[in-house]
């Protein structure tokens, strides 16, 4: 008798998130289909079939889906969420676009703000099973991988800013990622995590190097996705800057998925609600509340600068960028706003980064000369 073909499911890319969702799918017996990592080809495919003024993440996600379908995925899965911005419409728009293109591939949505229940429903639909223990195992390993990957990413940023040989930290990081990718159980993941950090820590660094510290905030997709932010963390690392991503998938999980009783300390959203006042009193969609509060948070910790990245036409982030000038009265920290779209050229963008780094360095020296004014740097990863 012919063996029943396993179904394959693809998600769109956003940084390293594929490591987590592919682990969950494998756990429930579904084959993950990882589309080619987002590239110029993905962008041009997505742009060709998108409304002109739609935001950059939509175009890239659509491009990922087209590449996944052309590569043979049986299902494409979209992470959706309600919201005041366009994200709430992404799902139906992408589904229509794929139908208009003549694709019959099954389309399925994972509603993140339904928390664990939403994930459970998704796994039940995709597998046709109803196995709570299996599904909980899948959710737990996926979430643990998200946390490990974010910790590794933060460590990479620390090492890259101090490495003696350019590119060495990233070489070890790529090997470390493979350990995490290959771990298929919680016990294996514990082992893999240790191996991954040991591997990354092989990087030779200059502990005494004077590095700058920058927080990276903005719309979460652009903050986490290195293709769409033009690998800003790497570029700054090469200039001797340690970057802390203010928005990460793990901080999102703490707010949206992990039940309150399992959380430790204040979450990003809780801090945002506290610190964004008096500049922004309520959620206006996207990540604007977090972004405004991130400026205050970075300033209070004495960080050298903050960079705000947002997609062209993103309404919530246009609002944040309009609030920043009013914040200067109380927050002395240098802020660099960067708007990304498919036209953003590398050379001009690098020039802006170099000028910003130069400004931060001069400011730091000036502050060091008038030592009393300098605030202590508290790094939280
Ligand atoms: S936050 Fe901005 S970029 Fe993201 S979906 Fe909403 S409008 Fe688009």
Boltz pocket constraint, residues with backbone or C-beta under 6 A from the ligand:
constraints:
  - pocket:
      binder: B
      contacts: [[A, 55], [A, 56], [A, 57], [A, 85], [A, 86], [A, 87], [A, 219], [A, 285], [A, 286], [A, 287], [A, 311], [A, 313], [A, 314], [A, 315], [A, 316], [A, 317]]
      max_distance: 6.0
